[in-house]
Amino acid sequence: LHEEGERKQQQKIVSDKIVGDKASLVLPGFWLKDANLPSTFQTWFSVQALYIWMLMVRLRAIPHYKHYSQELVDNWFLDAEARIKAAGIRSSKVVNDTLKDLVSSFRGAVLAYDEGLVKGDAVLASAVWRNLLGTTDDDVLPEVMLDVLVFIRKQLTMLNQVTDQDFILGNFKFDEIVSSTKGDGVSQTTDSDGVRL
């Protein structure tokens, strides 16, 4: 029983190191400016869900990953609960109901992103649309979807290249998502000959 308690404590410490500043990211400008998502709690949650999912994908390569993943999600939901309460919601029932809805939403997002990871970018794009970009009232440029898919693939590759030890210690950093469009709205994507498309 003592070993189980020590193991859980170690998993909590590891989860805290992995998360560090990664699960409480301030929304980078891309999500609010380029993707045109509203600056709301739901946007924060949806963007964080994507980052948490990427961390969970990497965790699957580590022994006892389910325990670490649970600690990661638990820490994130404690942050979400604190944000809900900081917004002035004091009713325990409302907070608990909101958290239950968020858990359900997160589970759906994880399944959708996992399916996209396995089945390819078209399915992943659909998952990103349903769980993240589809929350805006404005039209989303195709370049924005491409930027998000490229970002996800690059971050998953980066996480895959990090050693287990460095990952557990939180010795990695997500890149900032970069827009392929400039202020004039023209895509800066080029073909294999360097010609702007």
Salt bridges, closest charged atoms under 4 A:
GLU4 OE1 - ARG7 NH2 2.82
GLU6 OE2 - HIS2 NE2 2.41
ASP16 OD1 - LYS12 NZ 3.37
ASP21 OD1 - LYS22 NZ 3.97
ASP79 OD1 - ARG83 NE 3.39
GLU81 OE2 - LYS85 NZ 3.13
ASP97 OD2 - LYS93 NZ 2.77
ASP114 OD2 - ARG60 NH2 2.88
GLU115 OE2 - LYS119 NZ 3.08
ASP121 OD1 - ARG153 NH2 2.89
ASP164 OD1 - ARG58 NH2 2.64
